[in-house]
Amino acid sequence: MWKTGVSVERGAADELMDFGLEETSGRGLRRYVDLVTRALGITGECSYVEVRRPFAAYLALDGRLARFPDQDVALLWDEEHGWAMAVESHSAEDPLVIARRGGEPVPHPDAVAAWAIDLLQDQHDSGPVHALPTPSRVEDIVGELMTYAAAALSTGFRATA
């Protein structure tokens, strides 16, 4: 029972309980992708975040690769494989994945940015670089995304997309 005159402050964890698990994880993914975008120093205007399962993200990057001089470059993220670099096709086909980061599916945003910048700056023509993705459990990914959702709520983050 509530007592009159008692102030109860709600924290980020309380607010997370007001959302469903999928909505909260989607909010966390938006925050996470925003942090990756900032770490890359890009605006994120050409980005997309799928906030319903299966979770996914798309970030258009500035620059081109020597091996694909006429094709746009993008970072892709999905809950099964984590981060990948891809080049756009000239048709309605899906982007062609040329490299996978591997490792944990939700690495620190600075680590994603460093990986992407290294690939963009490495202009040699040695062929595609593929790291085997680490199989991930949805529960682990949701837990990590919930951390970003809690941080977003506590800082008042509002996604622009």
Helices and strands as residue ranges (DSSP letters): H 12-17, H 21-40, E 47-50, E 56-61, E 73-78, E 82-87, E 96-100, H 109-121, E 129-130, H 138-155
